[in-house]
Amino acid sequence: MKKTILAVINQKGGVGKTTSVINLAAALSILGHKNLIIDLDPQGNATTGVGMSNSEKRKNIYNLLIKKEKMADVITQTQIEGLDIIGSHVDLSGLEVETANDNQRAFILNKLLTENKTLIDQYDNVFIDCPPSLSLLTIIALVAAKELIVPLQTEFFALEGITQLVKTINRIKINLNPNLNIRGILLTMFDKRNKLSSQVDIEARNYFKDKVYNNVIPRNVRLSEAPSHGLPCVMYDKNCSGSKSYFALAKEFMSQQAKLGSAA
């Protein structure tokens, strides 16, 4: 099976990016994969979404990036078997200013992952949750990742925003990470009663072809409730429509991974 490092990215906020990171990673762990989440968003929602604190002073991604802590010391086990996390901290928001004079700063996470290859190779998947902007932190994630998952909200401006993102990805490929590829486009907040959702679905599949996952994530109140309980929705209410969709996505992801692994 192909092991990989994926950045989950969209410069627009509120598209289900963090929800997708924690629920896909948790569903894959429940199905037997071993996963690591790296929370690269200073808001730390992926961290709190799996029941961890985003004010942990020592074990966080910021301390790892400034080389104050070693990778083995900042990885924390979550309450979900097979799912670990490197949590975020608000100090991460100052990294761009603090590293202003470092012309290699885009490579800091990539270098750390390479130096800790033995540790990282224990995981089937590493998911990097990016901030909702095209900032230095997002660039750091794009340079470190091998593949991307792009959550796409099924609304009017979604496709317009994604063309800007594709341009950024292409610039990163040319200048910093030639091996970067879009693994999949994930349609989120899908409302089958709304014609617009179906229209965006059709347009996305016309544009991205088979890059768009067959499984879409519906609008579902349980997905919004789960983080306040410190649980991914796939554990909070595994029978709701949102959880069922993420389990179906996880199986599609695993099937895709098996094919990519056999082709490698």
Backbone as CSV, one residue per row, in Angstrom:
resi,resn,N_x,N_y,N_z,CA_x,CA_y,CA_z,C_x,C_y,C_z
1,MET,0.834,-1.197,0.000,0.000,0.000,0.000,0.873,1.254,0.000
2,LYS,0.440,2.245,-0.746,1.202,3.478,-0.872,1.021,4.356,0.366
3,LYS,2.122,4.736,0.986,2.058,5.673,2.118,2.233,7.081,1.574
4,THR,1.616,8.055,2.239,1.677,9.389,1.659,1.531,10.497,2.694
5,ILE,1.956,11.691,2.283,1.783,12.912,3.084,0.857,13.821,2.294
6,LEU,-0.295,14.145,2.889,-1.308,14.938,2.180,-1.565,16.254,2.898
7,ALA,-1.598,17.332,2.138,-2.077,18.606,2.675,-3.542,18.751,2.276
8,VAL,-4.367,19.133,3.235,-5.778,19.402,2.951,-5.923,20.910,2.926
9,ILE,-6.268,21.429,1.735,-6.079,22.858,1.498,-7.254,23.490,0.760
10,ASN,-7.602,24.677,1.190,-8.464,25.588,0.435,-8.272,26.953,1.085
11,GLN,-7.981,27.980,0.278,-7.700,29.294,0.859,-8.941,29.955,1.430
12,LYS,-10.108,29.376,1.130,-11.374,29.906,1.630,-11.703,29.208,2.950
13,GLY,-12.176,29.960,3.925,-12.578,29.379,5.203,-13.990,28.812,5.127
14,GLY,-14.301,27.944,6.081,-15.663,27.439,6.209,-16.114,26.476,5.132
15,VAL,-15.163,25.758,4.528,-15.532,24.820,3.447,-15.499,23.354,3.910
16,GLY,-15.238,23.156,5.198,-15.194,21.784,5.717,-13.820,21.160,5.661
17,LYS,-12.793,21.991,5.668,-11.419,21.500,5.547,-10.989,20.716,6.788
18,THR,-11.078,21.379,7.944,-10.684,20.721,9.195,-11.615,19.558,9.517
19,THR,-12.905,19.740,9.272,-13.880,18.652,9.469,-13.469,17.428,8.659
20,SER,-13.001,17.673,7.425,-12.592,16.567,6.554,-11.311,15.910,7.042
21,VAL,-10.370,16.714,7.529,-9.116,16.155,8.053,-9.401,15.201,9.208
22,ILE,-10.153,15.686,10.216,-10.309,14.866,11.421,-11.219,13.659,11.172
23,ASN,-12.225,13.819,10.336,-13.151,12.702,10.117,-12.598,11.664,9.145
24,LEU,-11.888,12.106,8.104,-11.274,11.139,7.190,-10.166,10.378,7.913
25,ALA,-9.310,11.103,8.654,-8.218,10.448,9.388,-8.772,9.474,10.435
26,ALA,-9.823,9.904,11.154,-10.410,9.035,12.188,-11.073,7.806,11.558
27,ALA,-11.807,8.018,10.454,-12.462,6.887,9.776,-11.425,5.888,9.274
28,LEU,-10.328,6.385,8.704,-9.258,5.503,8.228,-8.625,4.730,9.387
29,SER,-8.478,5.393,10.538,-7.910,4.726,11.717,-8.843,3.631,12.215
30,ILE,-10.140,3.923,12.240,-11.129,2.919,12.666,-11.104,1.720,11.712
31,LEU,-10.811,1.999,10.427,-10.758,0.927,9.416,-9.390,0.229,9.358
32,GLY,-8.486,0.600,10.286,-7.238,-0.157,10.406,-5.974,0.530,9.922
33,HIS,-6.087,1.752,9.378,-4.884,2.490,8.992,-4.306,3.221,10.202
34,LYS,-3.001,3.540,10.127,-2.370,4.359,11.176,-2.125,5.742,10.592
35,ASN,-2.624,6.778,11.267,-2.601,8.130,10.704,-2.043,9.152,11.676
36,LEU,-1.425,10.182,11.084,-0.919,11.323,11.859,-1.529,12.594,11.281
37,ILE,-2.072,13.431,12.150,-2.530,14.769,11.743,-1.498,15.781,12.200
38,ILE,-1.096,16.667,11.296,-0.259,17.813,11.668,-1.140,19.052,11.540
39,ASP,-1.413,19.708,12.660,-2.302,20.878,12.657,-1.466,22.134,12.417
40,LEU,-1.477,22.606,11.181,-0.657,23.758,10.795,-1.484,25.050,10.751
41,ASP,-2.638,25.036,11.378,-3.502,26.213,11.451,-3.416,26.781,12.874
42,PRO,-2.987,28.045,13.036,-2.851,28.622,14.388,-4.143,28.579,15.208
43,GLN,-5.296,28.491,14.533,-6.563,28.406,15.278,-6.677,27.085,16.045
44,GLY,-5.995,26.058,15.570,-5.931,24.792,16.300,-7.222,24.007,16.348
45,ASN,-8.090,24.166,15.342,-9.384,23.469,15.382,-9.263,21.957,15.190
46,ALA,-8.282,21.526,14.410,-8.085,20.074,14.245,-7.628,19.461,15.571
47,THR,-6.847,20.231,16.326,-6.350,19.765,17.630,-7.503,19.574,18.612
48,THR,-8.328,20.611,18.765,-9.455,20.508,19.709,-10.519,19.548,19.181
49,GLY,-10.588,19.396,17.851,-11.590,18.520,17.237,-11.363,17.043,17.508
50,VAL,-10.127,16.694,17.932,-9.868,15.302,18.342,-9.663,15.216,19.854
51,GLY,-10.130,16.260,20.565,-10.127,16.220,22.028,-8.838,16.614,22.709
52,MET,-7.910,17.274,21.966,-6.641,17.697,22.566,-6.672,19.217,22.800
53,SER,-5.755,19.703,23.622,-5.703,21.142,23.921,-4.829,21.868,22.899
54,ASN,-5.319,23.047,22.430,-4.490,23.847,21.522,-3.698,24.917,22.285
55,SER,-3.590,24.731,23.612,-2.746,25.645,24.402,-1.645,24.859,25.129
56,GLU,-1.398,23.636,24.647,-0.305,22.798,25.183,1.022,23.514,24.909
57,LYS,1.750,23.835,25.999,2.941,24.693,25.889,4.104,24.023,25.153
58,ARG,4.277,22.717,25.346,5.489,22.059,24.843,5.247,21.244,23.581
59,LYS,4.244,20.363,23.634,4.047,19.414,22.527,3.174,20.041,21.444
60,ASN,3.788,20.868,20.600,3.036,21.497,19.512,3.920,21.716,18.289
61,ILE,3.271,21.967,17.166,3.972,22.106,15.879,4.895,23.329,15.851
62,TYR,4.519,24.382,16.563,5.356,25.586,16.596,6.728,25.259,17.185
63,ASN,6.749,24.580,18.331,8.027,24.228,18.966,8.863,23.301,18.089
64,LEU,8.179,22.464,17.313,8.908,21.589,16.385,9.542,22.421,15.262
65,LEU,8.776,23.338,14.696,9.279,24.128,13.565,10.423,25.067,13.959
66,ILE,10.414,25.546,15.208,11.522,26.429,15.633,12.653,25.615,16.281
67,LYS,12.521,24.273,16.190,13.543,23.328,16.662,13.768,23.383,18.181
68,LYS,12.723,23.755,18.898,12.794,23.752,20.361,12.505,22.345,20.899
69,GLU,11.732,21.560,20.122,11.394,20.192,20.512,11.659,19.244,19.343
70,LYS,11.877,17.967,19.671,12.067,16.948,18.627,10.712,16.367,18.218
71,MET,10.647,15.832,16.991,9.379,15.322,16.479,8.797,14.224,17.369
72,ALA,9.632,13.310,17.809,9.134,12.205,18.643,8.486,12.715,19.928
73,ASP,8.911,13.896,20.376,8.403,14.440,21.643,7.142,15.281,21.481
74,VAL,6.780,15.628,20.258,5.577,16.478,20.077,4.381,15.687,19.528
75,ILE,4.605,14.431,19.161,3.490,13.601,18.680,2.687,13.102,19.883
76,THR,1.382,13.297,19.823,0.486,12.886,20.917,-0.513,11.866,20.403
77,GLN,-0.759,10.838,21.192,-1.809,9.864,20.858,-3.171,10.475,21.159
78,THR,-4.114,10.313,20.262,-5.478,10.763,20.535,-6.250,9.613,21.179
79,GLN,-7.497,9.872,21.522,-8.341,8.827,22.129,-8.792,7.789,21.092
80,ILE,-8.462,8.040,19.808,-8.825,7.110,18.738,-7.609,6.234,18.442
81,GLU,-7.775,4.943,18.551,-6.653,4.037,18.313,-6.157,4.174,16.874
82,GLY,-4.843,4.344,16.724,-4.270,4.471,15.387,-4.232,5.895,14.853
83,LEU,-4.659,6.870,15.663,-4.645,8.275,15.218,-3.831,9.111,16.195
84,ASP,-2.730,9.678,15.694,-1.878,10.581,16.476,-1.959,11.985,15.893
85,ILE,-1.506,12.963,16.679,-1.551,14.353,16.209,-0.335,15.127,16.700
86,ILE,0.137,16.051,15.859,1.038,17.111,16.324,0.153,18.348,16.382
87,GLY,-0.184,18.760,17.591,-1.164,19.825,17.787,-0.629,21.204,17.437
88,SER,-1.561,22.130,17.303,-1.213,23.513,16.978,-1.130,24.357,18.250
89,HIS,-0.680,25.595,18.069,-0.611,26.575,19.158,-0.699,27.954,18.537
90,VAL,-1.276,28.902,19.259,-1.465,30.257,18.715,-0.129,30.922,18.344
91,ASP,0.970,30.522,18.981,2.291,31.100,18.662,2.679,30.875,17.201
92,LEU,2.058,29.868,16.585,2.335,29.555,15.177,2.049,30.752,14.267
93,SER,1.120,31.613,14.683,0.761,32.774,13.863,1.921,33.766,13.715
94,GLY,2.915,33.678,14.599,4.069,34.589,14.507,5.216,34.045,13.690
95,LEU,5.090,32.830,13.176,6.215,32.173,12.493,6.692,32.962,11.273
96,GLU,5.748,33.526,10.519,6.107,34.241,9.287,7.056,35.400,9.581
97,VAL,6.769,36.154,10.630,7.623,37.296,11.013,8.949,36.797,11.566
98,GLU,8.887,35.768,12.402,10.094,35.257,13.062,11.095,34.655,12.077
99,THR,10.605,34.142,10.947,11.503,33.486,9.976,11.755,34.360,8.743
100,ALA,11.467,35.654,8.859,11.548,36.567,7.710,12.920,36.565,7.038
101,ASN,13.976,36.338,7.792,15.336,36.384,7.230,15.847,35.013,6.775
102,ASP,15.011,34.011,6.881,15.419,32.650,6.500,14.920,32.350,5.086
103,ASN,15.845,32.307,4.122,15.416,32.088,2.736,15.071,30.626,2.442
104,GLN,15.243,29.748,3.437,14.869,28.333,3.293,13.625,27.989,4.109
105,ARG,12.899,29.005,4.574,11.809,28.749,5.524,10.662,27.933,4.925
106,ALA,10.484,27.994,3.615,9.415,27.190,2.984,9.675,25.691,3.134
107,PHE,10.925,25.319,3.398,11.301,23.895,3.439,11.388,23.332,4.855
108,ILE,11.021,24.128,5.884,11.311,23.664,7.251,10.547,22.392,7.633
109,LEU,9.282,22.307,7.261,8.528,21.087,7.604,8.985,19.912,6.748
110,ASN,9.223,20.162,5.478,9.701,19.113,4.571,11.003,18.502,5.094
111,LYS,11.902,19.369,5.568,13.199,18.917,6.092,13.001,18.064,7.348
112,LEU,12.107,18.505,8.226,11.845,17.756,9.464,11.234,16.388,9.176
113,LEU,10.322,16.330,8.215,9.701,15.052,7.853,10.726,14.107,7.237
114,THR,11.645,14.664,6.445,12.705,13.855,5.814,13.684,13.333,6.869
115,GLU,14.065,14.220,7.789,15.010,13.828,8.852,14.416,12.768,9.791
116,ASN,13.081,12.776,9.906,12.397,11.816,10.789,11.658,10.746,9.993
117,LYS,12.245,10.357,8.862,11.582,9.421,7.947,11.178,8.103,8.625
118,THR,12.046,7.575,9.470,11.752,6.301,10.157,10.487,6.428,11.007
119,LEU,10.368,7.554,11.687,9.196,7.805,12.526,7.943,7.997,11.659
120,ILE,8.069,8.790,10.607,6.932,9.096,9.724,6.482,7.851,8.963
121,ASP,7.418,6.973,8.640,7.080,5.753,7.895,6.221,4.762,8.693
122,GLN,6.061,5.021,9.993,5.160,4.179,10.796,3.693,4.433,10.434
123,TYR,3.435,5.589,9.788,2.061,5.996,9.464,1.723,5.672,8.013
124,ASP,0.491,5.234,7.793,0.012,5.029,6.427,-0.241,6.373,5.745
125,ASN,-0.741,7.330,6.523,-1.045,8.663,5.978,-0.693,9.734,6.999
126,VAL,-0.137,10.822,6.483,0.067,12.025,7.291,-0.798,13.123,6.665
127,PHE,-1.730,13.658,7.449,-2.622,14.721,6.967,-2.192,16.052,7.566
128,ILE,-1.918,17.037,6.707,-1.562,18.374,7.180,-2.790,19.276,7.005
129,ASP,-3.291,19.798,8.123,-4.428,20.732,8.065,-3.878,22.141,7.901
130,CYS,-4.230,22.781,6.783,-3.689,24.098,6.446,-4.608,25.225,6.924
131,PRO,-4.044,26.417,7.168,-4.895,27.561,7.491,-5.700,27.998,6.262
132,PRO,-6.823,28.715,6.464,-7.650,29.130,5.326,-7.117,30.396,4.662
133,SER,-5.891,30.317,4.150,-5.269,31.447,3.451,-4.073,30.911,2.676
134,LEU,-3.598,31.712,1.724,-2.390,31.309,0.981,-1.182,31.998,1.620
135,SER,-0.913,31.630,2.882,0.142,32.253,3.686,1.400,31.393,3.662
136,LEU,2.416,31.829,4.413,3.650,31.044,4.529,3.357,29.635,5.041
137,LEU,2.463,29.517,6.020,2.161,28.196,6.586,1.596,27.257,5.522
138,THR,0.747,27.800,4.640,0.197,26.987,3.547,1.305,26.570,2.587
139,ILE,2.205,27.481,2.281,3.328,27.173,1.383,4.218,26.090,2.004
140,ILE,4.475,26.197,3.320,5.262,25.181,4.035,4.608,23.806,3.876
141,ALA,3.269,23.775,3.987,2.533,22.514,3.838,2.628,21.982,2.411
142,LEU,2.490,22.875,1.421,2.538,22.468,0.011,3.918,21.937,-0.377
143,VAL,4.947,22.473,0.237,6.310,22.003,-0.046,6.555,20.648,0.619
144,ALA,5.951,20.431,1.785,6.162,19.176,2.521,5.316,18.026,1.979
145,ALA,4.169,18.355,1.383,3.209,17.321,0.960,3.609,16.672,-0.357
146,LYS,3.137,15.444,-0.521,3.283,14.766,-1.810,1.988,14.910,-2.621
147,GLU,0.867,15.003,-1.893,-0.443,15.064,-2.550,-1.358,16.035,-1.808
148,LEU,-2.413,16.445,-2.505,-3.365,17.399,-1.938,-4.783,16.863,-2.006
149,ILE,-5.546,17.143,-0.971,-7.003,16.989,-1.038,-7.587,18.387,-0.908
150,VAL,-8.472,18.733,-1.830,-9.081,20.068,-1.834,-10.582,19.945,-1.566
151,PRO,-11.037,20.318,-0.350,-12.478,20.345,-0.099,-13.101,21.524,-0.868
152,LEU,-14.176,21.239,-1.556,-14.830,22.256,-2.394,-16.300,22.358,-1.994
153,GLN,-16.644,23.494,-1.422,-18.027,23.703,-1.004,-18.909,23.857,-2.235
154,THR,-20.050,23.189,-2.231,-20.919,23.227,-3.417,-21.789,24.488,-3.385
155,GLU,-21.116,25.621,-3.649,-21.816,26.900,-3.690,-21.305,27.734,-4.864
156,PHE,-21.929,28.879,-5.103,-21.723,29.642,-6.337,-20.261,30.033,-6.598
157,PHE,-19.562,30.568,-5.580,-18.209,31.093,-5.811,-17.108,30.036,-5.669
158,ALA,-17.483,28.809,-5.398,-16.489,27.774,-5.083,-15.501,27.536,-6.219
159,LEU,-16.001,27.355,-7.423,-15.118,27.038,-8.553,-14.247,28.226,-8.933
160,GLU,-14.788,29.430,-8.729,-14.010,30.646,-9.019,-12.772,30.699,-8.118
161,GLY,-12.983,30.391,-6.827,-11.876,30.415,-5.871,-10.852,29.328,-6.145
162,ILE,-11.303,28.209,-6.636,-10.387,27.073,-6.821,-9.432,27.300,-7.992
163,THR,-9.824,28.113,-8.969,-8.900,28.396,-10.083,-7.672,29.159,-9.570
164,GLN,-7.896,30.050,-8.605,-6.776,30.775,-7.985,-5.867,29.799,-7.227
165,LEU,-6.484,28.845,-6.539,-5.727,27.846,-5.792,-4.899,26.972,-6.729
166,VAL,-5.480,26.572,-7.854,-4.766,25.736,-8.834,-3.546,26.483,-9.374
167,LYS,-3.690,27.799,-9.597,-2.543,28.615,-10.058,-1.428,28.596,-9.018
168,THR,-1.803,28.727,-7.741,-0.803,28.693,-6.662,-0.109,27.340,-6.619
169,ILE,-0.891,26.267,-6.726,-0.328,24.907,-6.711,0.665,24.743,-7.864
170,ASN,0.302,25.241,-9.039,1.195,25.135,-10.207,2.488,25.918,-10.006
171,ARG,2.382,27.091,-9.344,3.598,27.885,-9.055,4.504,27.129,-8.085
172,ILE,3.903,26.507,-7.077,4.685,25.717,-6.099,5.371,24.548,-6.815
173,LYS,4.661,23.899,-7.735,5.231,22.770,-8.487,6.441,23.211,-9.302
174,ILE,6.343,24.358,-9.934,7.433,24.855,-10.787,8.641,25.256,-9.943
175,ASN,8.386,25.938,-8.808,9.485,26.553,-8.058,9.994,25.762,-6.854
176,LEU,9.109,24.985,-6.200,9.500,24.428,-4.909,9.280,22.920,-4.747
177,ASN,8.238,22.378,-5.387,7.906,20.961,-5.157,7.339,20.348,-6.440
178,PRO,8.224,19.922,-7.342,7.773,19.417,-8.648,6.929,18.142,-8.573
179,ASN,6.980,17.426,-7.436,6.253,16.153,-7.309,4.843,16.297,-6.732
180,LEU,4.410,17.524,-6.487,3.109,17.763,-5.858,1.964,17.485,-6.830
181,ASN,0.968,16.722,-6.356,-0.188,16.408,-7.203,-1.487,16.535,-6.412
182,ILE,-2.559,16.876,-7.115,-3.874,16.858,-6.481,-4.349,15.410,-6.434
183,ARG,-4.540,14.899,-5.229,-5.017,13.516,-5.050,-6.531,13.454,-5.287
184,GLY,-7.240,14.462,-4.755,-8.681,14.428,-4.928,-9.357,15.733,-4.571
185,ILE,-10.477,15.994,-5.236,-11.350,17.126,-4.920,-12.541,16.539,-4.170
186,LEU,-12.819,17.075,-2.983,-13.899,16.553,-2.147,-15.033,17.581,-2.078
187,LEU,-16.200,17.207,-2.593,-17.355,18.112,-2.543,-17.991,18.051,-1.159
188,THR,-18.115,19.225,-0.522,-18.635,19.297,0.845,-19.900,20.152,0.907
189,MET,-20.608,20.009,2.039,-21.832,20.795,2.294,-22.840,20.644,1.158
190,PHE,-22.922,19.430,0.664,-23.798,19.134,-0.467,-25.244,19.041,0.007
191,ASP,-26.116,19.748,-0.686,-27.549,19.724,-0.364,-28.301,19.264,-1.603
192,LYS,-28.781,18.026,-1.580,-29.398,17.460,-2.782,-30.711,18.157,-3.151
193,ARG,-31.282,18.930,-2.204,-32.511,19.672,-2.513,-32.205,20.963,-3.272
194,ASN,-30.925,21.326,-3.278,-30.514,22.597,-3.873,-29.925,22.346,-5.263
195,LYS,-30.532,22.965,-6.277,-30.055,22.786,-7.664,-28.600,23.205,-7.819
196,LEU,-28.216,24.247,-7.077,-26.860,24.778,-7.193,-25.811,23.736,-6.808
197,SER,-26.099,22.944,-5.762,-25.166,21.883,-5.355,-24.910,20.919,-6.504
198,SER,-25.986,20.505,-7.165,-25.853,19.567,-8.298,-25.102,20.206,-9.459
199,GLN,-25.331,21.518,-9.644,-24.667,22.238,-10.747,-23.156,22.315,-10.513
200,VAL,-22.764,22.644,-9.257,-21.332,22.711,-8.913,-20.702,21.323,-9.049
201,ASP,-21.435,20.291,-8.642,-20.994,18.903,-8.773,-20.661,18.597,-10.244
202,ILE,-21.577,18.915,-11.138,-21.391,18.646,-12.569,-20.189,19.426,-13.112
203,GLU,-20.113,20.726,-12.761,-19.018,21.575,-13.264,-17.670,21.105,-12.744
204,ALA,-17.623,20.722,-11.468,-16.357,20.242,-10.874,-15.887,18.971,-11.575
205,ARG,-16.822,18.058,-11.857,-16.454,16.797,-12.520,-16.059,17.032,-13.974
206,ASN,-16.658,18.022,-14.623,-16.254,18.375,-15.993,-14.841,18.935,-16.017
207,TYR,-14.515,19.729,-14.988,-13.216,20.422,-14.944,-12.100,19.499,-14.434
208,PHE,-12.366,18.786,-13.327,-11.323,17.978,-12.683,-11.394,16.492,-13.034
209,LYS,-12.432,16.119,-13.796,-12.606,14.723,-14.248,-12.612,13.749,-13.058
210,ASP,-11.771,12.702,-13.149,-11.810,11.659,-12.126,-11.075,12.030,-10.838
211,LYS,-10.583,13.264,-10.753,-9.975,13.742,-9.501,-11.040,13.977,-8.425
212,VAL,-12.295,14.156,-8.845,-13.376,14.425,-7.881,-13.833,13.100,-7.271
213,TYR,-13.833,13.040,-5.948,-14.279,11.813,-5.278,-15.750,11.537,-5.586
214,ASN,-16.074,10.261,-5.736,-17.469,9.868,-5.976,-18.353,10.204,-4.783
215,ASN,-17.787,10.031,-3.586,-18.552,10.318,-2.368,-18.502,11.803,-2.039
216,VAL,-19.670,12.364,-1.764,-19.758,13.776,-1.391,-20.193,13.857,0.075
217,ILE,-19.857,14.991,0.716,-20.194,15.175,2.135,-21.414,16.093,2.233
218,PRO,-22.497,15.614,2.829,-23.716,16.425,2.874,-23.657,17.498,3.964
219,ARG,-24.554,18.456,3.871,-24.786,19.346,5.014,-25.386,18.494,6.126
220,ASN,-24.820,18.589,7.319,-25.286,17.723,8.403,-24.968,18.383,9.742
221,VAL,-25.987,18.613,10.558,-25.803,19.344,11.812,-24.885,18.597,12.774
222,ARG,-24.853,17.272,12.703,-24.000,16.494,13.614,-22.510,16.749,13.357
223,LEU,-22.165,17.022,12.086,-20.773,17.366,11.759,-20.350,18.646,12.465
224,SER,-21.284,19.591,12.613,-20.993,20.859,13.290,-20.964,20.694,14.810
225,GLU,-21.777,19.791,15.327,-21.865,19.591,16.781,-20.657,18.855,17.353
226,ALA,-20.152,17.897,16.604,-19.129,16.971,17.123,-17.895,17.660,17.723
227,PRO,-17.309,18.711,17.063,-16.090,19.307,17.626,-16.266,19.861,19.037
228,SER,-17.467,20.333,19.390,-17.679,20.881,20.738,-17.610,19.786,21.793
229,HIS,-17.684,18.524,21.357,-17.548,17.379,22.268,-16.140,16.777,22.195
230,GLY,-15.245,17.427,21.412,-13.872,16.945,21.289,-13.756,15.606,20.596
231,LEU,-14.695,15.359,19.661,-14.696,14.083,18.945,-14.927,14.312,17.457
232,PRO,-14.265,13.530,16.591,-14.674,13.514,15.186,-16.100,12.979,15.113
233,CYS,-16.851,13.417,14.133,-18.244,13.002,14.016,-18.370,11.485,13.831
234,VAL,-17.367,10.866,13.212,-17.423,9.415,12.978,-17.385,8.623,14.285
235,MET,-17.040,9.308,15.390,-17.124,8.675,16.707,-18.297,9.231,17.510
236,TYR,-18.589,10.496,17.325,-19.666,11.159,18.066,-21.030,10.584,17.688
237,ASP,-21.256,10.391,16.393,-22.516,9.790,15.934,-22.238,9.073,14.610
238,LYS,-21.802,7.827,14.724,-21.335,7.116,13.519,-22.465,6.783,12.546
239,ASN,-23.708,6.929,12.986,-24.839,6.579,12.114,-25.477,7.769,11.392
240,CYS,-24.995,8.987,11.656,-25.570,10.151,10.966,-25.071,10.182,9.516
241,SER,-25.730,10.975,8.685,-25.386,10.997,7.249,-23.966,11.505,7.011
242,GLY,-23.518,12.457,7.842,-22.151,12.974,7.696,-21.108,11.903,7.948
243,SER,-21.288,11.150,9.034,-20.337,10.076,9.378,-20.330,8.979,8.319
244,LYS,-21.512,8.596,7.874,-21.601,7.556,6.837,-20.857,7.988,5.583
245,SER,-20.957,9.282,5.241,-20.266,9.804,4.056,-18.754,9.756,4.233
246,TYR,-18.272,10.086,5.445,-16.818,10.043,5.673,-16.291,8.608,5.698
247,PHE,-17.075,7.656,6.209,-16.658,6.249,6.145,-16.606,5.774,4.689
248,ALA,-17.605,6.193,3.893,-17.616,5.817,2.469,-16.424,6.451,1.745
249,LEU,-16.112,7.716,2.101,-14.944,8.395,1.520,-13.663,7.664,1.909
250,ALA,-13.563,7.251,3.173,-12.360,6.545,3.642,-12.139,5.261,2.846
251,LYS,-13.223,4.533,2.569,-13.102,3.294,1.771,-12.696,3.611,0.341
252,GLU,-13.240,4.699,-0.216,-12.857,5.122,-1.572,-11.384,5.530,-1.594
253,PHE,-10.950,6.228,-0.549,-9.563,6.666,-0.401,-8.624,5.458,-0.339
254,MET,-9.009,4.447,0.438,-8.184,3.240,0.576,-8.081,2.474,-0.740
255,SER,-9.188,2.423,-1.454,-9.192,1.750,-2.756,-8.286,2.495,-3.744
256,GLN,-8.373,3.816,-3.713,-7.531,4.680,-4.557,-6.051,4.459,-4.199
257,GLN,-5.779,4.356,-2.893,-4.405,4.171,-2.412,-3.834,2.824,-2.846
258,ALA,-4.673,1.808,-2.809,-4.237,0.473,-3.232,-3.862,0.468,-4.700
259,LYS,-4.676,1.158,-5.503,-4.392,1.246,-6.960,-3.097,2.011,-7.207
260,LEU,-2.924,3.139,-6.497,-1.706,3.937,-6.671,-0.479,3.159,-6.230
261,GLY,-0.643,2.364,-5.148,0.468,1.559,-4.642,0.886,0.475,-5.628
262,SER,-0.102,-0.170,-6.271,0.219,-1.230,-7.221,0.802,-0.675,-8.516
263,ALA,0.459,0.601,-8.813,0.983,1.235,-10.045,2.400,1.754,-9.852
264,ALA,2.776,1.959,-8.569,4.099,2.554,-8.281,5.222,1.570,-8.581
